[in-house]
Amino acid sequence: MSEDFLDYLRELFSDFGPIDTRAMFGGHGVYFDGRIIGVVIDDEIYLKADDETRAAFEAAGCAPFVYHSRGKTVAMSYWSLPAEAMDSPQAFEPWARRANEAALRKPLGRKRGRKSGNGE
């Protein structure tokens, strides 16, 4: 991700709240309050969607991020945004809110490791 795009994202998220980014899978994850709410691939952001928010993304003409693996096309739960959402923090904020709500509904992954107690 270019530094210019990172600055642009911070500006877009300014009405919503501060974000962190971390390199991952050839792109970057976008985090809010420790939860991933988006991914950036080739200086394009995709925000988290779920069953409750997907319709809003579809209605706005957005599409899921897809990648190809082992001859299959895989759609992720991260969706593109309408062009106008990228115009200002005010236009972006409802999309950031939807992504955060979807992330909050997703259960946190289990910690890996051995179970303790009861001989397990």
BELTAJO-V470301 format. One record per residue. N is the residue number from 0. RES is the residue in one small letter. PSI is psi in radians with two decimals (none if undefined). Layout:
# BELTAJO-V470301
n->N res->RES psi->PSI
n->N res->RES psi->PSI
This chain:
# BELTAJO-V470301
n->0 res->m psi->2.34
n->1 res->s psi->2.63
n->2 res->e psi->-0.66
n->3 res->d psi->-0.73
n->4 res->f psi->-0.66
n->5 res->l psi->-0.78
n->6 res->d psi->-0.73
n->7 res->y psi->-0.76
n->8 res->l psi->-0.76
n->9 res->r psi->-0.69
n->10 res->e psi->-0.80
n->11 res->l psi->-0.68
n->12 res->f psi->-0.06
n->13 res->s psi->-0.61
n->14 res->d psi->-0.35
n->15 res->f psi->-0.90
n->16 res->g psi->2.98
n->17 res->p psi->2.50
n->18 res->i psi->2.79
n->19 res->d psi->2.67
n->20 res->t psi->2.57
n->21 res->r psi->2.42
n->22 res->a psi->2.42
n->23 res->m psi->2.44
n->24 res->f psi->0.74
n->25 res->g psi->0.11
n->26 res->g psi->-2.57
n->27 res->h psi->2.54
n->28 res->g psi->2.53
n->29 res->v psi->2.16
n->30 res->y psi->2.48
n->31 res->f psi->2.19
n->32 res->d psi->0.66
n->33 res->g psi->-0.05
n->34 res->r psi->2.46
n->35 res->i psi->2.23
n->36 res->i psi->-0.11
n->37 res->g psi->2.92
n->38 res->v psi->2.60
n->39 res->v psi->2.15
n->40 res->i psi->2.18
n->41 res->d psi->0.84
n->42 res->d psi->0.62
n->43 res->e psi->2.33
n->44 res->i psi->2.47
n->45 res->y psi->2.25
n->46 res->l psi->2.63
n->47 res->k psi->2.38
n->48 res->a psi->2.75
n->49 res->d psi->-2.98
n->50 res->d psi->-0.54
n->51 res->e psi->-0.40
n->52 res->t psi->-0.24
n->53 res->r psi->-0.67
n->54 res->a psi->-0.66
n->55 res->a psi->-0.71
n->56 res->f psi->-0.79
n->57 res->e psi->-0.77
n->58 res->a psi->-0.49
n->59 res->a psi->0.08
n->60 res->g psi->0.33
n->61 res->c psi->2.93
n->62 res->a psi->2.65
n->63 res->p psi->2.70
n->64 res->f psi->2.28
n->65 res->v psi->2.62
n->66 res->y psi->2.89
n->67 res->h psi->2.31
n->68 res->s psi->2.16
n->69 res->r psi->0.76
n->70 res->g psi->0.10
n->71 res->k psi->2.62
n->72 res->t psi->2.21
n->73 res->v psi->2.14
n->74 res->a psi->2.29
n->75 res->m psi->3.01
n->76 res->s psi->0.45
n->77 res->y psi->2.24
n->78 res->w psi->2.60
n->79 res->s psi->2.99
n->80 res->l psi->2.71
n->81 res->p psi->2.59
n->82 res->a psi->-0.70
n->83 res->e psi->-0.39
n->84 res->a psi->-0.40
n->85 res->m psi->0.04
n->86 res->d psi->-0.53
n->87 res->s psi->2.79
n->88 res->p psi->-0.60
n->89 res->q psi->-0.69
n->90 res->a psi->-0.51
n->91 res->f psi->-0.56
n->92 res->e psi->-0.77
n->93 res->p psi->-0.57
n->94 res->w psi->-0.71
n->95 res->a psi->-0.71
n->96 res->r psi->-0.78
n->97 res->r psi->-0.75
n->98 res->a psi->-0.73
n->99 res->n psi->-0.73
n->100 res->e psi->-0.73
n->101 res->a psi->-0.73
n->102 res->a psi->-0.67
n->103 res->l psi->-0.54
n->104 res->r psi->-0.38
n->105 res->k psi->2.21
n->106 res->p psi->2.55
n->107 res->l psi->2.53
n->108 res->g psi->2.68
n->109 res->r psi->2.55
n->110 res->k psi->2.40
n->111 res->r psi->2.65
n->112 res->g psi->3.14
n->113 res->r psi->2.55
n->114 res->k psi->2.64
n->115 res->s psi->2.74
n->116 res->g psi->2.79
n->117 res->n psi->0.44
n->118 res->g psi->0.25
n->119 res->e psi->none
